[in-house]
Amino acid sequence: MSNYSKVQFISWEVHTGPFVVTRPPVKTGLYSGLLDPTPDNRTDALGQCWDIEARLAFTADAIAKAELSSDRSAGTLKIFMAPEFLYRGAGGAYLHDLIDGWDGQAPAEFNLPAPYNGRWRGLFGGLRALVAQAKYEDWVFVFGTALSASFPSARQRDGKFVIDVRQPGEIYNCALIQRGGALHGTDNYVSRKHYISPIDFLQWNGAVAQHTPGTVLPLDPRAVVPADVMGVNEGGALFRIPGINDSLGKPIDFGIEICLDHARSGNSANPYGRIRTAGQSVKIQLVPSGGMRLVSDSIRLQPAGAPTPRSYAFNCDGLGNLNGSAGSHTQVWNGPNSAPAPAGNCLVAASSGAVVGGTVLTAVAAQVQTTLGAVQGSLLWNNGGNVQGAGQVRILAVRDL
C-alpha cells in the first residue's frame, strides 16, 4: 500500500492526428506509421509489429525523460498521460492479436519472421515491461490509446477460416492504465472509448487500403449509455489501482473519459461525459484525447457539490493547440462541478512546446534504434506540415492531493 499527499501530472505532448496532404482541390489523408509493402495496410501484420516496436522505443524515451525531471518523493504520486491515438499504425488500427501478443507461435496466417513468430508480448505487454522498474514505483501511466480491429472470418475452399477484409472491422479504442514498479505488473486497468467521433477515422481515402468511416464498426452501439459504477471489470470509466491511496489511506477514485466520451455520453439528450451521466465523482478525472478540451459541464470531482481544491481533471490532447492550430495541448483544472470554470480553477493551459510557468519541457528523442535500424519519430507522428516527430514531455508542478 502507498499513501500519497501530493500529485504531479506529466503529459506527453505529441501530435497523433493523420498525415494530411493537400493538393488543391484534393485533400488526402494517411496514417503515419511503418509498413511492409502490402495491398492492404489494415492486415499488414509485419509492418504493424515493426510499428509497435518503434513506438515502444519512443515511449521508453519519453517516460525516462519524464522521470529525470520528476519529483522523486515517495509521497508524490506521478501521473503520466499520453494522448489518444498514440498507437495506431499505418492502417489506422492494429490487428487485435497484436495488442496482447501470444505465448506460443504467432498465428500462421500472419507469416511473421523472428522475433515475432515465437513468444511475443505485444503492445500492452511491452508497455508493462517498460515500467516494471523500481524507479516507477510511485507512478501511474495512462498510455494514451491503442487502436485495434478484428474482422469476421470467411471459410476458404480448403476448409480453413481466414479474416474477411471485405467486411467492416470491429474497432477497439482502448487505454491501458498501468501502475509502475517491479512488483505491480497486474495492477492495471483497461478502459475503452464508447463513442466514435467523426474525426476518429479518415474522411478522405488515402492511396492504400486503410480504416475509414465506412469500413469500421464501433465496439458498442452509439445509443448505449454506459451505467458506470466502481468495480466494472471491463471498459468502465471508473476504476481504482490497487495500493494507490490518498494520505489517509483511502483508495483514490480515478475516472477516464476518452475524447468524445468526456463531452457526450449517449445522444443529444445526454450532452455530458460518462462520469456525470453515471452520477459519479472522482478524485482524478483523466481525459486523453485527439480533439477535445476539458468541458465544464462534464467535470465531476470529489467532494461532489463542494469546492474541490485537491481533486483534478487532467487533459492531454494530440490533435490541436489551444489556439486551434495543429499540435497538442495540456490542461489541468481543480473543479468546477458543472459550472463555468473560474480562472483560478484553470491551473494549467499549455499548447505543444509553449513555455508556461510552473512546467518543465523536455524533448523526446528524434529517432530510436530498432531491429529495422534507426527510426525517425516523424515516420510515426506527422501531420504533413510543421507538426512532426515525438514531441516533448511536460512535467507540471507538484500539487496537494
N, C-alpha and C positions, 0 to 999 in steps of 0.2 A: 504494500500500500504506500502511496506517495501523496502527501498533502501539499498544496500549493497556495501561497498567499499573493503571488504575483503572476502576471501573464505577459508574454512577449509575442507579438504577431510578426510573422515573416512571410512576405509574398514573393512569388517568382513572377516577375513581370515579363511576359513573353507573348508575342502576337501569335495566336493559334488559328487565325482565320485562313481562308483558302488563298491560293496563289491566283491573283487576278490579272489577266492580260486584256487590255483594252486597245483594240484597233478599230476606231470608229468606222462604221456604226456598230461593230460587233464587239461584244463583251464575252470573254471566255474565262471560265474558272477551272482550276485544277487543285487537287490536294497535294501539298508538298510532302515528299517522302521518298524513301529509297524503293527501288523496284527492280525486278528481274524482267527483261523483255517478255511480255506476255500480251495476248489479245484482250485479257480481262483482268484489270488490276484488283478487282474485288476478290479474286481467288488466287492471287499471286502469293502463295504460302512462303516461298523462299525470300522474296523481296520483303514481305512483312516481317519475317524473322530478322532479317538484316536491320530493318527499320526499328524494331523493338530493341535490338542490341544497342544501336546508336543512341536512341532516346534514353535508355537506361544509363549510358555513359554520361550524357549531358546532365541527367538528373543527379547522378553521383557528384558531379562537379558543383551543381547548384546547391545541394544540401551541405557539401563540405565548405563551400564559401560562406554559407549562412552560419554554420557552426563557429567559424573563426571569429565572427563579429557578434555572436550572441552573448547573452548573459548566462554564464555557466553556473549560477547559483542553483542548488538543488531545490530551492523554494520557489523558483520561477518556472512555470510551465511554458515551453516554447511551442507555438503552433505554426507550422509551416504549411502554406497553401499555394497551389498552382492553379491556373485557370482551366476551364472546360476545354475539351478537345486537345489537351496536351498530347495525348496518344491516339492517333487515328490512322496514319499511313496513307499511301498514295491512292488507295482505292476508296477512301472515305470511311472505312471501318476495317478492322482486322477480322479474319476468320475467328469465330468464337473459341475454337480449340486453342488458339494461341494465347488466350488470356491466362489460363492456369497451366498450360503445357501438358506434359504427360510423364508418367512414371516409367513406362516401358518404351516400346518402339513408337515412333511417330506414325500417324495414320498413313497407310501405304499409298493412298491416292495423292498425298502431298509430295511424294518422291523427293524427300529432303536429304541433303548430304550432311555429313558431320559438321558441326557438333549438334545439329538439330534433330538428327534421325534417331538418337538414343534418348535417355532420360533427360528431359529439358523442363525447367521450372516455369517457363512462360513469362509474361509481363508481370503479373501480380507476384509471382514467386521471386522474380528478380528484384522487384521493388522492396519486398520484405527483407531480402538478403542485404540490400544496401544499408538498411537502418538497424540491422541486428548487431549493433556495436554499443559498448558501454557508454560512449560519449553522447549517445542519443537517448539515454535512459529517461530524461525528463522532457521528451518531445512527443508531440502528436503530429503526424504527417497526413495532410489531405492532398493526395496525389492527383489534383485536377480531375479529369475524367478520361476514361478509355472508351472508345467506340468499338463495338464488335457486332458481327452479324452471323446469323445462322440461316441456312437455306433449307427448303424442303428437299426430300430425296426423290430420285426417279430410278426405276428399275431398268437396267440395260439388257441387251439381248443375251448376254452371258449370265444373267440372273443376279448380277451384283447391283448394289444400290450406290449411287453417287449423288452428290449435291446437284440440284436442278437450278441453274442460274437463270433459267427462263422465268422463274417465279420471283416475286419480291422477297428480299431478305428481311428477316425479323431483326430489328435493331435494338441493341442494348447500349445505353449510355450510362456508365457506372463510375462511381467514385470510390476508391479504396482509401479508407481512413485507418492508419496503422500507428500503433504505439511503438516508439523506438526502444532500443535496448537489447542486450544479448538474450534475455530470458522472456521476451514478450512477443514472440512470433505469432501466437494465437490471439493476442489482444488486438483485435481489429474489427472493422465493420465495413460492409459494402452497401452503399445506397445507390439507387438508380434514379435517373430522371424519368418522370412520368409523361411529360408533355413535349412533343416535338414542336419546335419553333419553325416558322417559315425560313429562317436563315440557317438552320442546322445543316442542311444539305444543299449542294449547289443548285441554283436555279437555272444555270446556263451549262449545257452539256459540254464537257471537255473533249479532247481528241481521242480518249480511250474509255473503255467501259469502266464506270465508277458509280458509286451510290449517288442517286439524285432523288428528288422528292417523289418521283413516280416509281421508283424501284425499291422503296423501303416501306415497312410496316412498323408501327410503334409496338413495343412490347405490351403496353397496356392500352386499352381503348381510351381515347381522349376524354370521353364523358365520365370516366370513373373518378370520383372524388376520394382520395385516399383517407381512410379512417386511421390516421397516425396516432399511435399510443406508444408509450415507452415499453420496450420488450418485444416489438415486432422483429422477427428474425431475418426478414429479407426485404430490402428495398424501402423500409420506413424512413421518414425524415428525422425521427427522434432516436437517440442512442446514447449509451454510456460506454466508456472504455474502462475495463476492469483496472482497479488500482489508481485511477485518476480522480482525486478528491480535492475539495477546497480546504482551506486552512482548518476548518472544524471537523474534517474527516467525512463530510457529506459528498457522495458521488456527484461529479459535475455533469449536469444535463446539457448535452450537445444537440443541436439541430442542424440539418443540412438541407438546403434547397438549391438545386442545380438550375441556374439561369431562369428560364420561364417558370419553373416551379416556385420561385420566390415572388412572382408577380401575379400569377393566375393559377389557382388550383381548381380545375374543373372547367366551368363555362363562364359566360359573361355575367351570370347571376352570382358568381363566386369570384370576384376580382381580387382575391388575396392569396398570399402564399400558403403552402401546405401546413405550416405550423399554426398560423392563425385559423385556418379552416378547421383544423383539428381541435381548436380551443385549448392549445397548449402554450407554454412559455419555457424558455431555455436560458441557461447561463451564457452559452456561446452559440451564436447563430451564424453559420457558415454559408457563404454564397459564392461558390466557384462558378464562373460564368463565361460566356462568349457573346456578349452583347447585352449586359444588364448592369444596372446600378442598384444600390440599396433603395428600397421603396418604403417610405414612412408607414404606409398603411399595413405593410406586411411584417413590420418589426414586432417581435413578441419576446421580450426579455424579462427575466426574473428580477425582483418580485412583480407579479402582474398587478397593474393598477397603482403602481407607486414608482418613485424615482429609481433609476437603475444605474447608479454610478459605477458599479463593479460588475456589470454584465455588458456583453459586447456583441455587435453584429460586424462581421468581417467579410468583405467582398474583394475577390481577386478576379479581374476580368481580362480576357485575352483577345478582345476584338477591337476596342476603341479607347483612345484617350478621353479624358473628361470633357474636352472641347469638341468631341465628335469626330476627330480625325482617326485614321487607322493607328492602332497601337495597343496599349493595355493600360490598366489602372488599378489602384489600390484604394479602398475605403475602409475606415473603422468608425463606428458610432457606438456610443453607450446610451441607447434609447433613441427615440421615444417609443412608446407603445401606442400605435395608431394615432399619431398626431404629427403635424409638420415638424420636422426636425429643427430645433433651435440651433443657432450657430455653435453654441457651446457643446452640443451633443455630437457634432460632426468633428471628431477628433483628428482624422487623417483623410485627406483627399489629394491623391498624387497620381499624375499621369506618368506613363512609362519613361524612366530615365530622368524625370524632373527632380531638381534638388529641392527638398522640402525639409524644413527644420524638424529636428527630433527623429529623423530617419537616416539610415546609412545605406548607400548603394554600393553594390559590388558586382562587377560584370561577370557573367558566366563565360566559360571558355568559348572561343570562336570555333574550335574544332576539337574532336576527340579521336582516339585511336580505337579501332575495332578490328575484327577479323578481316574486314574488307580493306583495312588501312585507315588513312585519315579521312574523317567525315566532317564536312563543314556544317555548322548549325544552320546556315542559310538553305541547305538542302531539305531541312525538316520543317523550318518555320520561316515563311517568306510570303509576303503578300503581293510580290511583283513590283513593289515600289521601294520606298525608303525604309520600311519596317521589315527587318530580316535578321535572322540569327537567334541565338538562345537568350538574348535579353540580359536581365540583371535580377539579382535578389535585392529586396528592400527589407532591411531589418529595422523594425519600429522600436520606439522607446518602451521600456518596461512599465506596466500599469498595475494598479491594485486589482486583486481578484476577489 
